[in-house]
């Protein structure tokens, strides 16, 4: 029984291979944020601010009909917020408004309930993402949702 307890204890202390991969993906998006650029010529812009930690994002949607042709943003934020916004910009580009709204809602549910994460967004479920960081994850997504509401 002692060895089983020791093995279980070590498994609790050591991150799983999946957790390690997710952490690496988050750090990659933080160090090399995708689509971080000027929002000057955007079809619509929205801003988000997290008063708890000072994270700030300005998001620009470039629209073609009912489709998000690209997303650009300017950000001053923590690693998790920056990585999440980078992931969001990749995942929502090319989506219709309804597809984007659906994915945003899925992310919000996953953050709040730890339900299954949408494909290509699993890195946001990593072990370093505690309940205190939920606003950090959602800031860019919320700004995009706010921008889409302006299009209605």
N, CA, C and O atoms as a GROMACS GRO file, in nm:
protein
  608
    1UNK      N    1   0.082  -0.119   0.000
    1UNK     CA    2   0.000   0.000   0.000
    1UNK      C    3   0.086   0.125   0.000
    1UNK      O    4   0.049   0.226  -0.060
    2UNK      N    5   0.200   0.121   0.066
    2UNK     CA    6   0.288   0.237   0.072
    2UNK      C    7   0.332   0.284  -0.065
    2UNK      O    8   0.337   0.404  -0.091
    3UNK      N    9   0.366   0.190  -0.155
    3UNK     CA   10   0.413   0.230  -0.288
    3UNK      C   11   0.300   0.292  -0.369
    3UNK      O   12   0.322   0.385  -0.446
    4UNK      N   13   0.178   0.241  -0.353
    4UNK     CA   14   0.065   0.297  -0.424
    4UNK      C   15   0.040   0.441  -0.379
    4UNK      O   16   0.019   0.530  -0.461
    5UNK      N   17   0.043   0.462  -0.249
    5UNK     CA   18   0.023   0.597  -0.198
    5UNK      C   19   0.134   0.689  -0.249
    5UNK      O   20   0.106   0.803  -0.286
    6UNK      N   21   0.257   0.641  -0.250
    6UNK     CA   22   0.368   0.723  -0.298
    6UNK      C   23   0.350   0.756  -0.445
    6UNK      O   24   0.376   0.869  -0.486
    7UNK      N   25   0.308   0.658  -0.526
    7UNK     CA   26   0.288   0.682  -0.668
    7UNK      C   27   0.176   0.783  -0.689
    7UNK      O   28   0.190   0.874  -0.772
    8UNK      N   29   0.066   0.770  -0.617
    8UNK     CA   30  -0.044   0.864  -0.629
    8UNK      C   31   0.000   1.004  -0.587
    8UNK      O   32  -0.038   1.104  -0.649
    9UNK      N   33   0.081   1.011  -0.482
    9UNK     CA   34   0.130   1.140  -0.436
    9UNK      C   35   0.218   1.204  -0.542
    9UNK      O   36   0.206   1.324  -0.568
   10UNK      N   37   0.306   1.127  -0.604
   10UNK     CA   38   0.392   1.181  -0.709
   10UNK      C   39   0.310   1.227  -0.829
   10UNK      O   40   0.342   1.329  -0.890
   11UNK      N   41   0.205   1.151  -0.864
   11UNK     CA   42   0.121   1.191  -0.976
   11UNK      C   43   0.050   1.323  -0.948
   11UNK      O   44   0.028   1.403  -1.039
   12UNK      N   45   0.014   1.345  -0.822
   12UNK     CA   46  -0.049   1.471  -0.786
   12UNK      C   47   0.050   1.586  -0.797
   12UNK      O   48   0.014   1.697  -0.836
   13UNK      N   49   0.176   1.560  -0.762
   13UNK     CA   50   0.276   1.666  -0.764
   13UNK      C   51   0.326   1.698  -0.904
   13UNK      O   52   0.356   1.813  -0.934
   14UNK      N   53   0.335   1.597  -0.988
   14UNK     CA   54   0.391   1.615  -1.121
   14UNK      C   55   0.280   1.638  -1.222
   14UNK      O   56   0.182   1.564  -1.223
   15UNK      N   57   0.293   1.739  -1.305
   15UNK     CA   58   0.189   1.761  -1.406
   15UNK      C   59   0.189   1.648  -1.508
   15UNK      O   60   0.292   1.589  -1.539
   16UNK      N   61   0.071   1.619  -1.559
   16UNK     CA   62   0.060   1.516  -1.662
   16UNK      C   63   0.125   1.566  -1.790
   16UNK      O   64   0.152   1.686  -1.804
   17UNK      N   65   0.149   1.475  -1.882
   17UNK     CA   66   0.207   1.514  -2.011
   17UNK      C   67   0.114   1.613  -2.082
   17UNK      O   68   0.160   1.708  -2.144
   18UNK      N   69  -0.016   1.589  -2.072
   18UNK     CA   70  -0.113   1.678  -2.134
   18UNK      C   71  -0.104   1.818  -2.074
   18UNK      O   72  -0.103   1.917  -2.146
   19UNK      N   73  -0.096   1.826  -1.940
   19UNK     CA   74  -0.083   1.956  -1.874
   19UNK      C   75   0.043   2.028  -1.920
   19UNK      O   76   0.042   2.149  -1.942
   20UNK      N   77   0.151   1.954  -1.934
   20UNK     CA   78   0.277   2.013  -1.978
   20UNK      C   79   0.265   2.068  -2.120
   20UNK      O   80   0.317   2.176  -2.150
   21UNK      N   81   0.199   1.994  -2.206
   21UNK     CA   82   0.177   2.040  -2.344
   21UNK      C   83   0.093   2.166  -2.344
   21UNK      O   84   0.124   2.261  -2.417
   22UNK      N   85  -0.013   2.169  -2.264
   22UNK     CA   86  -0.100   2.287  -2.258
   22UNK      C   87  -0.023   2.408  -2.205
   22UNK      O   88  -0.040   2.519  -2.256
   23UNK      N   89   0.061   2.388  -2.103
   23UNK     CA   90   0.140   2.497  -2.050
   23UNK      C   91   0.235   2.551  -2.157
   23UNK      O   92   0.254   2.672  -2.169
   24UNK      N   93   0.294   2.462  -2.235
   24UNK     CA   94   0.384   2.503  -2.343
   24UNK      C   95   0.308   2.582  -2.449
   24UNK      O   96   0.360   2.681  -2.502
   25UNK      N   97   0.186   2.540  -2.481
   25UNK     CA   98   0.105   2.612  -2.580
   25UNK      C   99   0.070   2.752  -2.529
   25UNK      O  100   0.076   2.849  -2.605
   26UNK      N  101   0.034   2.762  -2.401
   26UNK     CA  102   0.004   2.894  -2.344
   26UNK      C  103   0.125   2.985  -2.351
   26UNK      O  104   0.114   3.102  -2.389
   27UNK      N  105   0.240   2.933  -2.314
   27UNK     CA  106   0.362   3.015  -2.316
   27UNK      C  107   0.399   3.055  -2.458
   27UNK      O  108   0.448   3.166  -2.480
   28UNK      N  109   0.377   2.968  -2.555
   28UNK     CA  110   0.404   3.001  -2.694
   28UNK      C  111   0.316   3.117  -2.740
   28UNK      O  112   0.364   3.210  -2.805
   29UNK      N  113   0.188   3.112  -2.706
   29UNK     CA  114   0.096   3.220  -2.742
   29UNK      C  115   0.129   3.350  -2.668
   29UNK      O  116   0.107   3.459  -2.720
   30UNK      N  117   0.182   3.338  -2.545
   30UNK     CA  118   0.221   3.457  -2.470
   30UNK      C  119   0.347   3.520  -2.531
   30UNK      O  120   0.354   3.641  -2.550
   31UNK      N  121   0.445   3.437  -2.561
   31UNK     CA  122   0.572   3.488  -2.614
   31UNK      C  123   0.561   3.536  -2.758
   31UNK      O  124   0.630   3.630  -2.798
   32UNK      N  125   0.475   3.471  -2.835
   32UNK     CA  126   0.456   3.507  -2.976
   32UNK      C  127   0.307   3.521  -3.005
   32UNK      O  128   0.250   3.438  -3.076
   33UNK      N  129   0.245   3.625  -2.951
   33UNK     CA  130   0.100   3.641  -2.969
   33UNK      C  131   0.064   3.655  -3.116
   33UNK      O  132   0.123   3.736  -3.188
   34UNK      N  133  -0.033   3.577  -3.158
   34UNK     CA  134  -0.080   3.582  -3.296
   34UNK      C  135  -0.174   3.700  -3.314
   34UNK      O  136  -0.254   3.729  -3.225
   35UNK      N  137  -0.164   3.766  -3.426
   35UNK     CA  138  -0.256   3.873  -3.467
   35UNK      C  139  -0.251   3.998  -3.380
   35UNK      O  140  -0.343   4.079  -3.384
   36UNK      N  141  -0.146   4.014  -3.303
   36UNK     CA  142  -0.129   4.137  -3.224
   36UNK      C  143  -0.081   4.244  -3.320
   36UNK      O  144   0.031   4.238  -3.371
   37UNK      N  145  -0.165   4.343  -3.344
   37UNK     CA  146  -0.135   4.447  -3.441
   37UNK      C  147  -0.231   4.563  -3.421
   37UNK      O  148  -0.321   4.557  -3.337
   38UNK      N  149  -0.212   4.666  -3.498
   38UNK     CA  150  -0.296   4.785  -3.490
   38UNK      C  151  -0.441   4.751  -3.525
   38UNK      O  152  -0.469   4.670  -3.613
   39UNK      N  153  -0.532   4.816  -3.454
   39UNK     CA  154  -0.674   4.799  -3.479
   39UNK      C  155  -0.732   4.920  -3.554
   39UNK      O  156  -0.853   4.935  -3.564
   40UNK      N  157  -0.645   5.005  -3.606
   40UNK     CA  158  -0.685   5.134  -3.663
   40UNK      C  159  -0.789   5.122  -3.774
   40UNK      O  160  -0.882   5.202  -3.778
   41UNK      N  161  -0.776   5.026  -3.863
   41UNK     CA  162  -0.867   5.016  -3.977
   41UNK      C  163  -0.977   4.912  -3.957
   41UNK      O  164  -1.042   4.870  -4.053
   42UNK      N  165  -0.998   4.870  -3.832
   42UNK     CA  166  -1.097   4.766  -3.804
   42UNK      C  167  -1.239   4.813  -3.835
   42UNK      O  168  -1.270   4.932  -3.826
   43UNK      N  169  -1.323   4.719  -3.872
   43UNK     CA  170  -1.464   4.749  -3.896
   43UNK      C  171  -1.533   4.791  -3.767
   43UNK      O  172  -1.620   4.878  -3.767
   44UNK      N  173  -1.493   4.728  -3.658
   44UNK     CA  174  -1.551   4.760  -3.527
   44UNK      C  175  -1.448   4.729  -3.420
   44UNK      O  176  -1.369   4.635  -3.434
   45UNK      N  177  -1.448   4.807  -3.313
   45UNK     CA  178  -1.355   4.783  -3.203
   45UNK      C  179  -1.431   4.772  -3.072
   45UNK      O  180  -1.543   4.821  -3.058
   46UNK      N  181  -1.368   4.706  -2.978
   46UNK     CA  182  -1.420   4.696  -2.842
   46UNK      C  183  -1.301   4.685  -2.748
   46UNK      O  184  -1.193   4.640  -2.787
   47UNK      N  185  -1.322   4.727  -2.626
   47UNK     CA  186  -1.215   4.721  -2.527
   47UNK      C  187  -1.260   4.641  -2.407
   47UNK      O  188  -1.379   4.633  -2.375
   48UNK      N  189  -1.162   4.582  -2.340
   48UNK     CA  190  -1.188   4.510  -2.217
   48UNK      C  191  -1.085   4.548  -2.113
   48UNK      O  192  -0.969   4.571  -2.145
   49UNK      N  193  -1.129   4.555  -1.988
   49UNK     CA  194  -1.039   4.591  -1.878
   49UNK      C  195  -1.074   4.506  -1.759
   49UNK      O  196  -1.191   4.492  -1.723
   50UNK      N  197  -0.973   4.448  -1.696
   50UNK     CA  198  -0.991   4.369  -1.575
   50UNK      C  199  -0.938   4.452  -1.458
   50UNK      O  200  -0.817   4.463  -1.439
   51UNK      N  201  -1.028   4.508  -1.381
   51UNK     CA  202  -0.990   4.594  -1.269
   51UNK      C  203  -0.914   4.518  -1.160
   51UNK      O  204  -0.840   4.579  -1.083
   52UNK      N  205  -0.932   4.387  -1.153
   52UNK     CA  206  -0.865   4.308  -1.050
   52UNK      C  207  -0.714   4.306  -1.068
   52UNK      O  208  -0.639   4.305  -0.970
   53UNK      N  209  -0.668   4.306  -1.194
   53UNK     CA  210  -0.524   4.292  -1.216
   53UNK      C  211  -0.466   4.396  -1.313
   53UNK      O  212  -0.345   4.405  -1.328
   54UNK      N  213  -0.552   4.473  -1.377
   54UNK     CA  214  -0.504   4.576  -1.468
   54UNK      C  215  -0.490   4.533  -1.613
   54UNK      O  216  -0.445   4.612  -1.696
   55UNK      N  217  -0.528   4.409  -1.646
   55UNK     CA  218  -0.523   4.364  -1.785
   55UNK      C  219  -0.611   4.452  -1.872
   55UNK      O  220  -0.721   4.490  -1.832
   56UNK      N  221  -0.561   4.486  -1.991
   56UNK     CA  222  -0.636   4.571  -2.082
   56UNK      C  223  -0.616   4.522  -2.225
   56UNK      O  224  -0.504   4.491  -2.266
   57UNK      N  225  -0.726   4.515  -2.301
   57UNK     CA  226  -0.719   4.472  -2.440
   57UNK      C  227  -0.807   4.564  -2.525
   57UNK      O  228  -0.918   4.601  -2.485
   58UNK      N  229  -0.757   4.599  -2.642
   58UNK     CA  230  -0.836   4.669  -2.743
   58UNK      C  231  -0.839   4.576  -2.863
   58UNK      O  232  -0.736   4.539  -2.919
   59UNK      N  233  -0.960   4.541  -2.902
   59UNK     CA  234  -0.981   4.440  -3.005
   59UNK      C  235  -1.043   4.503  -3.128
   59UNK      O  236  -1.133   4.586  -3.116
   60UNK      N  237  -0.996   4.466  -3.245
   60UNK     CA  238  -1.054   4.513  -3.370
   60UNK      C  239  -1.098   4.396  -3.456
   60UNK      O  240  -1.020   4.307  -3.487
   61UNK      N  241  -1.224   4.399  -3.496
   61UNK     CA  242  -1.276   4.296  -3.587
   61UNK      C  243  -1.280   4.354  -3.727
   61UNK      O  244  -1.327   4.466  -3.749
   62UNK      N  245  -1.232   4.277  -3.821
   62UNK     CA  246  -1.239   4.312  -3.962
   62UNK      C  247  -1.346   4.222  -4.021
   62UNK      O  248  -1.334   4.100  -4.018
   63UNK      N  249  -1.450   4.283  -4.075
   63UNK     CA  250  -1.572   4.212  -4.113
   63UNK      C  251  -1.587   4.208  -4.264
   63UNK      O  252  -1.560   4.306  -4.334
   64UNK      N  253  -1.630   4.093  -4.314
   64UNK     CA  254  -1.664   4.077  -4.455
   64UNK      C  255  -1.802   4.011  -4.458
   64UNK      O  256  -1.813   3.889  -4.440
   65UNK      N  257  -1.906   4.091  -4.481
   65UNK     CA  258  -2.042   4.038  -4.477
   65UNK      C  259  -2.079   4.001  -4.335
   65UNK      O  260  -2.084   4.087  -4.246
   66UNK      N  261  -2.106   3.873  -4.312
   66UNK     CA  262  -2.140   3.820  -4.180
   66UNK      C  263  -2.026   3.735  -4.124
   66UNK      O  264  -2.048   3.650  -4.037
   67UNK      N  265  -1.905   3.759  -4.174
   67UNK     CA  266  -1.789   3.677  -4.136
   67UNK      C  267  -1.679   3.766  -4.078
   67UNK      O  268  -1.657   3.878  -4.124
   68UNK      N  269  -1.612   3.714  -3.976
   68UNK     CA  270  -1.495   3.782  -3.920
   68UNK      C  271  -1.376   3.744  -4.009
   68UNK      O  272  -1.328   3.630  -4.003
   69UNK      N  273  -1.330   3.837  -4.090
   69UNK     CA  274  -1.219   3.805  -4.180
   69UNK      C  275  -1.085   3.806  -4.107
   69UNK      O  276  -0.994   3.733  -4.144
   70UNK      N  277  -1.073   3.889  -4.003
   70UNK     CA  278  -0.955   3.884  -3.918
   70UNK      C  279  -0.981   3.958  -3.788
   70UNK      O  280  -1.074   4.038  -3.777
   71UNK      N  281  -0.897   3.930  -3.692
   71UNK     CA  282  -0.904   3.995  -3.561
   71UNK      C  283  -0.763   4.046  -3.530
   71UNK      O  284  -0.666   3.971  -3.540
   72UNK      N  285  -0.754   4.170  -3.493
   72UNK     CA  286  -0.628   4.230  -3.448
   72UNK      C  287  -0.653   4.287  -3.308
   72UNK      O  288  -0.766   4.320  -3.273
   73UNK      N  289  -0.548   4.297  -3.231
   73UNK     CA  290  -0.565   4.350  -3.096
   73UNK      C  291  -0.436   4.412  -3.046
   73UNK      O  292  -0.326   4.381  -3.092
   74UNK      N  293  -0.454   4.501  -2.950
   74UNK     CA  294  -0.346   4.559  -2.873
   74UNK      C  295  -0.372   4.519  -2.729
   74UNK      O  296  -0.487   4.523  -2.684
   75UNK      N  297  -0.267   4.480  -2.657
   75UNK     CA  298  -0.289   4.424  -2.524
   75UNK      C  299  -0.175   4.461  -2.430
   75UNK      O  300  -0.059   4.469  -2.469
   76UNK      N  301  -0.213   4.482  -2.306
   76UNK     CA  302  -0.119   4.496  -2.196
   76UNK      C  303  -0.179   4.409  -2.085
   76UNK      O  304  -0.270   4.450  -2.013
   77UNK      N  305  -0.125   4.287  -2.073
   77UNK     CA  306  -0.192   4.191  -1.986
   77UNK      C  307  -0.096   4.081  -1.941
   77UNK      O  308   0.017   4.071  -1.989
   78UNK      N  309  -0.144   4.001  -1.849
   78UNK     CA  310  -0.068   3.888  -1.800
   78UNK      C  311  -0.056   3.780  -1.908
   78UNK      O  312  -0.118   3.788  -2.014
   79UNK      N  313   0.025   3.679  -1.879
   79UNK     CA  314   0.051   3.571  -1.975
   79UNK      C  315  -0.077   3.498  -2.013
   79UNK      O  316  -0.098   3.469  -2.131
   80UNK      N  317  -0.162   3.468  -1.917
   80UNK     CA  318  -0.284   3.392  -1.946
   80UNK      C  319  -0.379   3.473  -2.032
   80UNK      O  320  -0.436   3.420  -2.127
   81UNK      N  321  -0.398   3.600  -2.001
   81UNK     CA  322  -0.486   3.685  -2.080
   81UNK      C  323  -0.432   3.703  -2.222
   81UNK      O  324  -0.508   3.695  -2.319
   82UNK      N  325  -0.304   3.726  -2.234
   82UNK     CA  326  -0.242   3.744  -2.365
   82UNK      C  327  -0.255   3.616  -2.448
   82UNK      O  328  -0.292   3.621  -2.565
   83UNK      N  329  -0.224   3.502  -2.388
   83UNK     CA  330  -0.233   3.374  -2.458
   83UNK      C  331  -0.377   3.344  -2.499
   83UNK      O  332  -0.402   3.299  -2.611
   84UNK      N  333  -0.472   3.369  -2.410
   84UNK     CA  334  -0.612   3.343  -2.440
   84UNK      C  335  -0.661   3.431  -2.554
   84UNK      O  336  -0.733   3.384  -2.643
   85UNK      N  337  -0.622   3.558  -2.554
   85UNK     CA  338  -0.662   3.649  -2.661
   85UNK      C  339  -0.599   3.607  -2.793
   85UNK      O  340  -0.663   3.617  -2.898
   86UNK      N  341  -0.477   3.561  -2.788
   86UNK     CA  342  -0.410   3.511  -2.909
   86UNK      C  343  -0.483   3.389  -2.965
   86UNK      O  344  -0.508   3.381  -3.086
   87UNK      N  345  -0.516   3.295  -2.877
   87UNK     CA  346  -0.591   3.175  -2.918
   87UNK      C  347  -0.726   3.216  -2.976
   87UNK      O  348  -0.768   3.165  -3.080
   88UNK      N  349  -0.795   3.309  -2.908
   88UNK     CA  350  -0.924   3.356  -2.956
   88UNK      C  351  -0.913   3.416  -3.096
   88UNK      O  352  -0.997   3.390  -3.182
   89UNK      N  353  -0.809   3.496  -3.120
   89UNK     CA  354  -0.795   3.561  -3.250
   89UNK      C  355  -0.776   3.458  -3.362
   89UNK      O  356  -0.824   3.478  -3.473
   90UNK      N  357  -0.708   3.350  -3.332
   90UNK     CA  358  -0.691   3.244  -3.432
   90UNK      C  359  -0.821   3.166  -3.453
   90UNK      O  360  -0.858   3.135  -3.567
   91UNK      N  361  -0.888   3.134  -3.345
   91UNK     CA  362  -1.005   3.047  -3.354
   91UNK      C  363  -1.128   3.115  -3.412
   91UNK      O  364  -1.213   3.048  -3.471
   92UNK      N  365  -1.140   3.246  -3.396
   92UNK     CA  366  -1.260   3.314  -3.445
   92UNK      C  367  -1.243   3.373  -3.585
   92UNK      O  368  -1.342   3.408  -3.650
   93UNK      N  369  -1.121   3.384  -3.632
   93UNK     CA  370  -1.098   3.434  -3.768
   93UNK      C  371  -1.156   3.334  -3.868
   93UNK      O  372  -1.131   3.214  -3.861
   94UNK      N  373  -1.236   3.388  -3.962
   94UNK     CA  374  -1.300   3.303  -4.062
   94UNK      C  375  -1.436   3.250  -4.020
   94UNK      O  376  -1.505   3.186  -4.100
   95UNK      N  377  -1.477   3.277  -3.898
   95UNK     CA  378  -1.607   3.229  -3.849
   95UNK      C  379  -1.716   3.332  -3.881
   95UNK      O  380  -1.691   3.453  -3.885
   96UNK      N  381  -1.836   3.281  -3.902
   96UNK     CA  382  -1.952   3.370  -3.913
   96UNK      C  383  -1.983   3.424  -3.774
   96UNK      O  384  -1.933   3.373  -3.673
   97UNK      N  385  -2.065   3.528  -3.770
   97UNK     CA  386  -2.102   3.585  -3.641
   97UNK      C  387  -2.164   3.480  -3.550
   97UNK      O  388  -2.130   3.472  -3.432
   98UNK      N  389  -2.255   3.399  -3.603
   98UNK     CA  390  -2.323   3.299  -3.520
   98UNK      C  391  -2.224   3.192  -3.473
   98UNK      O  392  -2.233   3.146  -3.359
   99UNK      N  393  -2.131   3.151  -3.558
   99UNK     CA  394  -2.030   3.053  -3.517
   99UNK      C  395  -1.941   3.112  -3.407
   99UNK      O  396  -1.907   3.043  -3.311
  100UNK      N  397  -1.904   3.238  -3.421
  100UNK     CA  398  -1.820   3.303  -3.321
  100UNK      C  399  -1.892   3.314  -3.187
  100UNK      O  400  -1.834   3.285  -3.082
  101UNK      N  401  -2.018   3.355  -3.191
  101UNK     CA  402  -2.096   3.366  -3.067
  101UNK      C  403  -2.109   3.230  -2.998
  101UNK      O  404  -2.100   3.220  -2.876
  102UNK      N  405  -2.128   3.125  -3.077
  102UNK     CA  406  -2.140   2.991  -3.021
  102UNK      C  407  -2.010   2.949  -2.953
  102UNK      O  408  -2.013   2.895  -2.843
  103UNK      N  409  -1.896   2.974  -3.018
  103UNK     CA  410  -1.767   2.937  -2.959
  103UNK      C  411  -1.739   3.020  -2.833
  103UNK      O  412  -1.688   2.967  -2.735
  104UNK      N  413  -1.771   3.147  -2.837
  104UNK     CA  414  -1.753   3.231  -2.718
  104UNK      C  415  -1.834   3.176  -2.602
  104UNK      O  416  -1.784   3.168  -2.490
  105UNK      N  417  -1.959   3.138  -2.627
  105UNK     CA  418  -2.042   3.080  -2.521
  105UNK      C  419  -1.985   2.949  -2.470
  105UNK      O  420  -1.989   2.923  -2.350
  106UNK      N  421  -1.933   2.866  -2.559
  106UNK     CA  422  -1.870   2.740  -2.517
  106UNK      C  423  -1.751   2.767  -2.425
  106UNK      O  424  -1.732   2.697  -2.325
  107UNK      N  425  -1.672   2.866  -2.459
  107UNK     CA  426  -1.556   2.900  -2.376
  107UNK      C  427  -1.602   2.946  -2.238
  107UNK      O  428  -1.545   2.906  -2.137
  108UNK      N  429  -1.705   3.031  -2.234
  108UNK     CA  430  -1.755   3.080  -2.107
  108UNK      C  431  -1.805   2.965  -2.019
  108UNK      O  432  -1.779   2.963  -1.898
  109UNK      N  433  -1.875   2.871  -2.078
  109UNK     CA  434  -1.924   2.755  -2.003
  109UNK      C  435  -1.806   2.671  -1.955
  109UNK      O  436  -1.804   2.626  -1.840
  110UNK      N  437  -1.709   2.649  -2.042
  110UNK     CA  438  -1.592   2.568  -2.004
  110UNK      C  439  -1.515   2.631  -1.890
  110UNK      O  440  -1.471   2.561  -1.799
  111UNK      N  441  -1.499   2.762  -1.893
  111UNK     CA  442  -1.428   2.832  -1.786
  111UNK      C  443  -1.503   2.818  -1.654
  111UNK      O  444  -1.443   2.790  -1.550
  112UNK      N  445  -1.634   2.838  -1.659
  112UNK     CA  446  -1.713   2.838  -1.535
  112UNK      C  447  -1.738   2.699  -1.478
  112UNK      O  448  -1.748   2.683  -1.356
  113UNK      N  449  -1.748   2.598  -1.564
  113UNK     CA  450  -1.785   2.464  -1.517
  113UNK      C  451  -1.678   2.359  -1.537
  113UNK      O  452  -1.693   2.245  -1.493
  114UNK      N  453  -1.569   2.396  -1.605
  114UNK     CA  454  -1.463   2.302  -1.643
  114UNK      C  455  -1.518   2.190  -1.730
  114UNK      O  456  -1.468   2.077  -1.728
  115UNK      N  457  -1.621   2.223  -1.807
  115UNK     CA  458  -1.678   2.128  -1.903
  115UNK      C  459  -1.577   2.106  -2.015
  115UNK      O  460  -1.471   2.169  -2.017
  116UNK      N  461  -1.610   2.017  -2.105
  116UNK     CA  462  -1.520   1.989  -2.217
  116UNK      C  463  -1.487   2.118  -2.291
  116UNK      O  464  -1.576   2.199  -2.319
  117UNK      N  465  -1.360   2.138  -2.322
  117UNK     CA  466  -1.314   2.258  -2.390
  117UNK      C  467  -1.325   2.239  -2.540
  117UNK      O  468  -1.300   2.130  -2.591
  118UNK      N  469  -1.363   2.344  -2.611
  118UNK     CA  470  -1.369   2.336  -2.758
  118UNK      C  471  -1.232   2.301  -2.816
  118UNK      O  472  -1.128   2.335  -2.760
  119UNK      N  473  -1.236   2.233  -2.929
  119UNK     CA  474  -1.112   2.192  -2.996
  119UNK      C  475  -1.024   2.314  -3.022
  119UNK      O  476  -1.074   2.420  -3.060
  120UNK      N  477  -0.896   2.298  -3.003
  120UNK     CA  478  -0.793   2.400  -3.023
  120UNK      C  479  -0.793   2.506  -2.913
  120UNK      O  480  -0.716   2.603  -2.920
  121UNK      N  481  -0.876   2.490  -2.812
  121UNK     CA  482  -0.879   2.584  -2.700
  121UNK      C  483  -0.846   2.513  -2.568
  121UNK      O  484  -0.854   2.573  -2.461
  122UNK      N  485  -0.808   2.387  -2.577
  122UNK     CA  486  -0.784   2.306  -2.458
  122UNK      C  487  -0.674   2.360  -2.369
  122UNK      O  488  -0.675   2.338  -2.248
  123UNK      N  489  -0.577   2.430  -2.428
  123UNK     CA  490  -0.466   2.483  -2.349
  123UNK      C  491  -0.515   2.576  -2.239
  123UNK      O  492  -0.448   2.593  -2.137
  124UNK      N  493  -0.632   2.636  -2.258
  124UNK     CA  494  -0.686   2.728  -2.158
  124UNK      C  495  -0.733   2.655  -2.033
  124UNK      O  496  -0.762   2.719  -1.932
  125UNK      N  497  -0.740   2.524  -2.037
  125UNK     CA  498  -0.785   2.446  -1.922
  125UNK      C  499  -0.669   2.406  -1.832
  125UNK      O  500  -0.690   2.336  -1.733
  126UNK      N  501  -0.549   2.449  -1.863
  126UNK     CA  502  -0.429   2.407  -1.791
  126UNK      C  503  -0.437   2.424  -1.641
  126UNK      O  504  -0.520   2.499  -1.591
  127UNK      N  505  -0.351   2.354  -1.569
  127UNK     CA  506  -0.356   2.354  -1.422
  127UNK      C  507  -0.325   2.489  -1.360
  127UNK      O  508  -0.366   2.516  -1.248
  128UNK      N  509  -0.253   2.575  -1.432
  128UNK     CA  510  -0.218   2.706  -1.376
  128UNK      C  511  -0.337   2.802  -1.382
  128UNK      O  512  -0.330   2.913  -1.328
  129UNK      N  513  -0.444   2.760  -1.446
  129UNK     CA  514  -0.560   2.846  -1.463
  129UNK      C  515  -0.658   2.821  -1.348
  129UNK      O  516  -0.743   2.733  -1.356
  130UNK      N  517  -0.644   2.899  -1.243
  130UNK     CA  518  -0.729   2.883  -1.126
  130UNK      C  519  -0.853   2.971  -1.139
  130UNK      O  520  -0.864   3.052  -1.232
  131UNK      N  521  -0.944   2.955  -1.047
  131UNK     CA  522  -1.068   3.033  -1.049
  131UNK      C  523  -1.038   3.183  -1.044
  131UNK      O  524  -1.115   3.263  -1.097
  132UNK      N  525  -0.929   3.221  -0.982
  132UNK     CA  526  -0.892   3.362  -0.974
  132UNK      C  527  -0.849   3.418  -1.109
  132UNK      O  528  -0.842   3.540  -1.126
  133UNK      N  529  -0.820   3.331  -1.205
  133UNK     CA  530  -0.773   3.376  -1.336
  133UNK      C  531  -0.880   3.367  -1.444
  133UNK      O  532  -0.851   3.392  -1.561
  134UNK      N  533  -1.002   3.332  -1.407
  134UNK     CA  534  -1.109   3.320  -1.507
  134UNK      C  535  -1.130   3.449  -1.586
  134UNK      O  536  -1.151   3.445  -1.707
  135UNK      N  537  -1.126   3.563  -1.518
  135UNK     CA  538  -1.144   3.691  -1.589
  135UNK      C  539  -1.030   3.714  -1.687
  135UNK      O  540  -1.049   3.774  -1.793
  136UNK      N  541  -0.910   3.666  -1.652
  136UNK     CA  542  -0.795   3.679  -1.742
  136UNK      C  543  -0.820   3.601  -1.870
  136UNK      O  544  -0.790   3.649  -1.980
  137UNK      N  545  -0.872   3.481  -1.857
  137UNK     CA  546  -0.901   3.397  -1.974
  137UNK      C  547  -1.007   3.462  -2.061
  137UNK      O  548  -0.996   3.463  -2.184
  138UNK      N  549  -1.108   3.517  -1.999
  138UNK     CA  550  -1.227   3.562  -2.073
  138UNK      C  551  -1.220   3.705  -2.127
  138UNK      O  552  -1.306   3.744  -2.205
  139UNK      N  553  -1.121   3.784  -2.089
  139UNK     CA  554  -1.120   3.926  -2.125
  139UNK      C  555  -1.127   3.948  -2.276
  139UNK      O  556  -1.212   4.024  -2.322
  140UNK      N  557  -1.041   3.885  -2.353
  140UNK     CA  558  -1.044   3.901  -2.498
  140UNK      C  559  -1.171   3.847  -2.560
  140UNK      O  560  -1.226   3.908  -2.652
  141UNK      N  561  -1.217   3.733  -2.511
  141UNK     CA  562  -1.340   3.671  -2.561
  141UNK      C  563  -1.459   3.763  -2.535
  141UNK      O  564  -1.546   3.778  -2.621
  142UNK      N  565  -1.462   3.824  -2.415
  142UNK     CA  566  -1.571   3.915  -2.381
  142UNK      C  567  -1.568   4.040  -2.469
  142UNK      O  568  -1.672   4.089  -2.511
  143UNK      N  569  -1.448   4.091  -2.496
  143UNK     CA  570  -1.436   4.207  -2.584
  143UNK      C  571  -1.488   4.174  -2.723
  143UNK      O  572  -1.553   4.256  -2.787
  144UNK      N  573  -1.459   4.053  -2.770
  144UNK     CA  574  -1.509   4.012  -2.902
  144UNK      C  575  -1.661   4.000  -2.899
  144UNK      O  576  -1.728   4.040  -2.994
  145UNK      N  577  -1.714   3.944  -2.793
  145UNK     CA  578  -1.860   3.935  -2.781
  145UNK      C  579  -1.922   4.075  -2.781
  145UNK      O  580  -2.025   4.097  -2.844
  146UNK      N  581  -1.860   4.168  -2.710
  146UNK     CA  582  -1.910   4.307  -2.706
  146UNK      C  583  -1.906   4.369  -2.846
  146UNK      O  584  -1.999   4.440  -2.885
  147UNK      N  585  -1.800   4.342  -2.921
  147UNK     CA  586  -1.790   4.395  -3.058
  147UNK      C  587  -1.900   4.336  -3.147
  147UNK      O  588  -1.961   4.407  -3.227
  148UNK      N  589  -1.924   4.207  -3.132
  148UNK     CA  590  -2.029   4.143  -3.213
  148UNK      C  591  -2.168   4.198  -3.179
  148UNK      O  592  -2.253   4.208  -3.267
  149UNK      N  593  -2.190   4.233  -3.054
  149UNK     CA  594  -2.319   4.293  -3.016
  149UNK      C  595  -2.339   4.428  -3.085
  149UNK      O  596  -2.452   4.465  -3.116
  150UNK      N  597  -2.231   4.500  -3.108
  150UNK     CA  598  -2.241   4.628  -3.176
  150UNK      C  599  -2.281   4.609  -3.323
  150UNK      O  600  -2.336   4.700  -3.384
  151UNK      N  601  -2.254   4.494  -3.378
  151UNK     CA  602  -2.286   4.466  -3.518
  151UNK      C  603  -2.434   4.435  -3.537
  151UNK      O  604  -2.486   4.442  -3.649
  152UNK      N  605  -2.503   4.402  -3.429
  152UNK     CA  606  -2.644   4.364  -3.440
  152UNK      C  607  -2.734   4.481  -3.471
  152UNK      O  608  -2.856   4.464  -3.483
   0.00000   0.00000   0.00000
